[in-house]
Amino acid sequence: MAIRPTLPALARGGWRPWLGLALLVGAVFTGLPARAASSLSAWRVSREGVLELRTSPGIQVRAFYEEGLGGRGPRIWFDLPGAPLRARSLWLGYNLQEVRIGRPDDGTTRLVLEFRAGTVLDPRQLRLVGTARDRWRMDLSPRATRLGVAAGEGDFEAVPRALAVRPRADRPRWSLLPRRPLSPEGLPVVPRGRYRVVIDPGHGGPDPGAVGIEGLRETDVVLDVALQVAQLLQARGVQVLLTRTTEVDLDLPPRVALANASGAQLFVSLHANALSLDRPDVNGIETFYVEGGASTRLAQLVQQYLLAVSPGTPDRGARPGRFFVIRRTVMPSVLAEIGFVTGEIDAPRLSDASFRRRLAQAISGAILTYLQQAS
């Protein structure tokens, strides 16, 4: 059911409103009291230019379009019942430059998509489609957004119990991920004693790797996460070999030699990304694999699980890479960059012990899911 223009533009080049039309099943929205909690639960924009919203069930969403004027680009915004706890924005820097969440009044959440000047959008082609009582979709097209990364905030997997349905084969693969938060008790189960995995915390000793905001060091982050991954996998009966367990200097060839001589089924190398401290706007998670091998599915799982515990962190994708440790190992191997130590979103999280624990659970969940599917 698509939302179609129902009111004319109020002024040349001005805003054009659409009436939001929810898929109401046995419920009618009659208004929320002022200062009610926001009905926007999650949003995301894919690299293919698809905007998705998750909201409270059975509410109205009002959509608006404003043409660009002068040096300002066009914008699309959505008003939903209930006010957010705080205003916030995510700078993307592509044709879709910025996504903002604000509160124009005490009873409204406003989600704004701000486009670069010169971006061409045809409002006649914009349709906000209600795909379920709590899900919405708008196709913006890759040409309009030109996103190099996906972005989003919130949890798309947590479905209200009353709306829970069995996964269908035609649902996107991310809908099959376990609901957050992951827990050691909720990790996938595999036959005990059957599998061996090598976990490789990058850098170490005199090589701290990247150093970011407030002196956050890559080696400290990835070693902590790797040790926790090892504990979680061992509790599931998986034998784990770590290329290092302390701050020691270890070159790349010995890491590969240990993995290749171990008879392990998988190799996972953990790293943290960095850019200049002058670019805190660059954040995100990415997972690399060697193209043409059996590592693609493992990389996709690691990427999906990491994003599931990192709302708001840009999705930089599971993609081919030529790193030595994954190019020279003989088993399915991936290298995961779990965030930017220089990023304003990622760095505070990577500094937080509870967040690193969630990362470890996500990586363990991805590994166990891969092994479970292979058994």
DRENRO-331914 format. One record per residue (C-alpha): x, z, y; residue in one letter. Coordinates in steps of 0.001 Angstrom, whole numbers, plus 500000, padded with zeros to 6 digits. Each point is the difference from the previous one (the first is absolute). Example, Ala and Ser with C-alpha at 12.3 -4.5 7.8 and 13.67 -1.06 7.14 Angstrom:
residues 2
512300507800495500a/501370499340503440s/
//
This chain:
residues 375
500000500000500000m/501800498808503132a/499723501230503549i/499043497171502293r/500063499797503795p/496725501257501421t/500794500432503705l/501526497519502453p/503293500673501713a/499367502195503036l/502558498166502085a/502280497011499711r/502979501170497999g/498365503380499556g/499072502005496945w/497584498724497391r/498247502617497901p/498706499713496459w/497466502382498515l/501577501743497012g/497828499590496904l/500713502448497172a/498886499520496404l/497503502847499929l/498772501052496563v/497362502691500275g/501478501377503222a/499610499305503724v/502481501052502655f/498202502079502629t/502938501201502062g/502639502680499727l/500408503036502225p/502721499949502629a/503456500939498703r/499020499100496429a/502912498978497821a/500984496350500148s/498213497751497528s/503101497772499769l/501824501065496830s/502581497197499689a/500996496603501342w/502534497360499046r/501032496454500913v/501669497874497337s/502727497453500599r/497330497389499277e/498085501184503075g/497162501854498244v/498746503129501749l/498313502608497803e/498255503212501025l/498869502965497937r/497332502124501689t/497494502691499260s/497173498530497877p/497017498416501701g/501134500038503635i/499895497335502723q/503118498268501254v/499881498181503345r/502515497183500460a/501171498511503313f/502200497126501110y/501791499496503329e/501801496828501011e/503551500201501304g/500484499699503745l/503194499327501913g/502877501596498154g/497749501966497660r/499040498803496549g/496581500169498337p/498809503166498331r/497443501032497414i/498658503509499774w/497616501974497855f/497974503074500958d/498952502458497295l/498177503355500088p/502012503204500338g/503190500626501965a/503557499969498582p/502069503166500172l/502676498206502012r/500665496653501627a/502836497985498453r/501459496517499852s/502148497891497699l/502237497355501597w/500413496972497735l/501609497486502355g/498564496855498416y/497107497850501262n/497980503088499167l/502084502179502286q/498401503412499751e/497250501957498274v/498604502991501891r/497526502739499160i/498360501868502873g/496908501907501066r/498118498377502891p/497651502999499892d/499504503163497946d/497774498238497472g/501865496720499386t/503083498699498207t/501397496742501368r/502371497824497942l/501692497332502170v/501943496948498812l/502165498737502873e/501385496450499702f/502949498378501733r/499303497879503098a/499380496410498976g/498522500870496601t/496986497795499285v/496961501640498412l/496637498340499548d/497329502709500304p/497518497698498267r/502100500299496840q/500302503795500087l/497665501655497536r/500012503680499139l/498649500114496460v/498643503119498336g/501258499836496401t/498652503429498974a/498326502981501625r/503418501233501159d/502127496803500092r/500376497255502632w/502067496825500235r/500914497487502709m/502139496905499370d/502295499454502975l/502229497383498252s/503793500093499637p/500347497524502882r/498302502400502401a/501910503130498994t/503351498587498764r/500813503358498480l/503318500427498222g/498813503278498519v/496706501554499026a/498919503116501876a/497370502659499645g/499030503626500015e/497939502159497666g/498976499947496357d/498062497083498520f/500057501378496469e/498068503241500565a/496388499001499437v/497124502462500571p/498783501236496630r/496501498657500595a/501441496513500513l/502535500046497176a/499806496943497740v/502014498771497079r/502875497706501017p/499205496338499432r/502486497380498964a/499389498100503258d/500808502992502226r/503356499844501844p/502773501668498031r/500429502786502553w/496534501305499142s/501318500895496550l/502585502470501314l/499285503677499363p/498423501888502871r/502283501898502336r/501496502504499969p/501979499449496831l/500950503105498062s/502444500681497165p/497048500738497704e/498269496728500919g/502901497652499279l/499511497330497304p/500841501010496426v/502425498046497792v/501288500675496459p/502554502797500200r/503591499131499131g/499457496243499985r/501350499036503430y/503192500372501999r/500231499344503758v/502928499913502431v/499399501338503518i/502623499064502585d/500086502003503272p/501916497729502373g/503195500916501869h/501431503546499749g/503062502068500871g/501992498519502895p/497442497171500219d/496802501554501384p/498276496643500327g/497767499628503030a/499837502806502555v/496838500186502058g/497915502128502330i/501329503552500428e/502847499242497613g/497757499265497014l/502298498623497267r/498985497450497398e/502057501652497254t/498217503337500416d/496549498432499885v/500518497759496973v/501872502598497947l/497212502524500475d/497341497433499048v/502031498763497003a/500506503490498580l/496260500646500240q/499195496657498346v/502308500967497136a/498222503332499521q/496549498394500038l/500954497297497493l/501750502464497696q/496848502132499992a/498192496911498641r/502552499582497220g/502050497230501628v/503785500294499744q/501536499606503468v/503572499149500947l/501042500494503635l/502927498035501399t/500815503097502065r/498577503499500305t/502162501291502857t/501721498709503132e/502729497977498324v/501544496644500847d/498844497375497505l/500645496297500333d/497465497356498974l/501653498666496778p/500019503441498296p/496287500370500715r/499313496677498317v/502346500790497096a/498260503316499332l/496592498303500011a/501023497103497763n/501648502286497443a/497051502412499878s/497465497908498114g/497456500854502708a/496764498058500393q/499951500249503826l/502342500442502972f/498723501243503383v/502333500288503001s/498796502081502963l/501026499403503610h/498782500624503543a/500053497337502677n/501330500151503548a/500148498031503203l/501328500955503411s/498852503354501373l/498694497913502897d/497410498460497636r/497859502906498774p/497066497576499930d/501357498424496786v/498674501786496924n/498910499077496511g/500504500000496251i/501370497102497954e/501007499488496376t/502430497332498793f/500344498252496647y/502011497087498639v/497886496877499982e/499307498368496665g/500389503145497915g/497712502648498553a/500260502278503023s/497202498599502146t/497223502143498543r/502124503160500262l/500757499250503656a/496322499415500750q/499039503308498389l/502704501962501832v/498958498425503303q/496292500703499444q/500535503600498957y/502335500745502922l/497537498548502497l/497195502043498458a/501723503220501116v/501231498591503339s/496913499169502121p/500866498236503240g/503423498840498787t/500280496194500174p/500067498134496701d/503205497932500054r/499211498692496551g/501353499711496480a/502356497051500280r/503076498316498524p/503425501430500834g/503605499457498939r/501369503535500089f/502906500579497603f/498434502848498031v/496837498068499149i/501733496645499566r/502545501274497468r/497839502339497905t/498598498587496748v/496634501798499963m/497039499690502432p/501411501398503235s/498750500644503529v/501414501365503237l/497512501946502125a/500485500630503722e/497715503015500444i/499865499970503799g/502083499766503170f/502061503045500955v/499948498495503504t/496219499468500064g/497642502120502070e/497437499961497170i/502327500189497014d/502789502343501124a/497881503151500531p/498418499413496606r/503301499467498212l/501202503257501567s/497058501861498488d/500484501514496532a/496318499710499091s/499973496301500860f/503121499395497911r/498209501714497138r/497116497529500373r/502456497095500031l/501510501279496759a/496565500244498418q/499178496459501156a/503208498538498578i/499487501891496737s/496404498762499837g/501124496393500442a/502676500299497306i/497644501661497530l/497276497456500661t/502460497171499338y/501158501624496742l/496422500744498987q/498976496372500491q/503057498837498056a/499375502277497007s/
//
